[in-house]
Amino acid sequence: MRLYDNAVSGNAYKVRLLLAMRSIDYERIQLSVVDRSDREEVLGGKNPALRIPVLELDDGTTLAESNAILCYLAEGTPYMPTDPLARARVLQWMFFEQYDHEPNIAVARYLLHYAEDPDRELIAAKQAGGEKALGAMERHLSEHDFLVGDTCTVADIALYGYTHVADEAGLSLDDYPGVARWIERVAAQPGHVTIDH
Ligand SMILES: N[C@@H](CCC(=O)N[C@@H](CS)C(=O)NCC(=O)O)C(=O)O
């Protein structure tokens, strides 16, 4: 397999994390998230949205969207339940991640660290949205070890991607002790690798 990747992208890291947890070997092709001038050339025909991550299978077929890639890689493993309601709850958290969480925390992190002359009002708005998303996670994780059921699923991997670097978005987890404990739990999973591995 080949992963079109970026070393600091939390979306790409989610995929690298599950590949590591599943001990799957793959080749990494690094693309910049700042200079996007080669996107059409490299990702044209692979992802219509021209974004990373993109997973290319050994037969050349490609799959984009971090959470879709996680679902594909998790099928038939303990990271994706078989029970229909549990599977739907995994998707519930993954849709939450893409609507409420990533567009706030990932964007605040990007603006703070990688954007030239970032819009301070936009950063503050994204941070406020990030606090709301962390609050939703805290409501659940103050009473549960994992997001769905009693074990780590791709819901946890998807949310871990940017939650564990929330400090880089200017967000403290001090007010979210259930989230902070859950981060340690996910980091203790077999095969876990850090974002900069
Ligand atoms: N919803 C997509 C988001 C992917 C995404 O935003 N990728 C960023 C890097 S984290 C990217 O390629 N940005 C460059 C661009 O949008 O041109 C996913 O979950 O995979």
The ligand as an SDF file (V2000), in Angstrom:
LIG
                    3D

 20 19  0  0  0  0  0  0  0  0999 V2000
  -12.0660   15.5170    5.2930 N   0  0  0  0  0  0  0  0  0  0  0  0
  -10.7280   15.2420    4.8620 C   0  0  0  0  0  0  0  0  0  0  0  0
   -9.8560   16.4340    5.1670 C   0  0  0  0  0  0  0  0  0  0  0  0
   -8.4690   16.2750    4.5590 C   0  0  0  0  0  0  0  0  0  0  0  0
   -7.6580   17.5320    4.7090 C   0  0  0  0  0  0  0  0  0  0  0  0
   -8.1390   18.5930    5.1630 O   0  0  0  0  0  0  0  0  0  0  0  0
   -6.3960   17.4210    4.3270 N   0  0  0  0  0  0  0  0  0  0  0  0
   -5.5100   18.5560    4.4250 C   0  0  0  0  0  0  0  0  0  0  0  0
   -4.3040   18.2070    5.2730 C   0  0  0  0  0  0  0  0  0  0  0  0
   -4.8010   17.8190    6.9110 S   0  0  0  0  0  0  0  0  0  0  0  0
   -5.0640   18.9660    3.0450 C   0  0  0  0  0  0  0  0  0  0  0  0
   -4.7890   18.1540    2.1850 O   0  0  0  0  0  0  0  0  0  0  0  0
   -5.0260   20.2690    2.8570 N   0  0  0  0  0  0  0  0  0  0  0  0
   -4.5800   20.8730    1.6340 C   0  0  0  0  0  0  0  0  0  0  0  0
   -5.7150   21.3660    0.8000 C   0  0  0  0  0  0  0  0  0  0  0  0
   -6.8560   21.4300    1.2590 O   0  0  0  0  0  0  0  0  0  0  0  0
   -5.4340   21.7300   -0.3330 O   0  0  0  0  0  0  0  0  0  0  0  0
  -10.1850   14.0020    5.5820 C   0  0  0  0  0  0  0  0  0  0  0  0
  -10.6400   13.7040    6.6940 O   0  0  0  0  0  0  0  0  0  0  0  0
   -9.3380   13.2990    5.0060 O   0  0  0  0  0  0  0  0  0  0  0  0
  1  2  1  0
  2  3  1  0
  2 18  1  0
  3  4  1  0
  4  5  1  0
  5  6  2  0
  5  7  1  0
  7  8  1  0
  8  9  1  0
  8 11  1  0
  9 10  1  0
 11 12  2  0
 11 13  1  0
 13 14  1  0
 14 15  1  0
 15 16  2  0
 15 17  1  0
 18 19  2  0
 18 20  1  0
M  END
$$$$
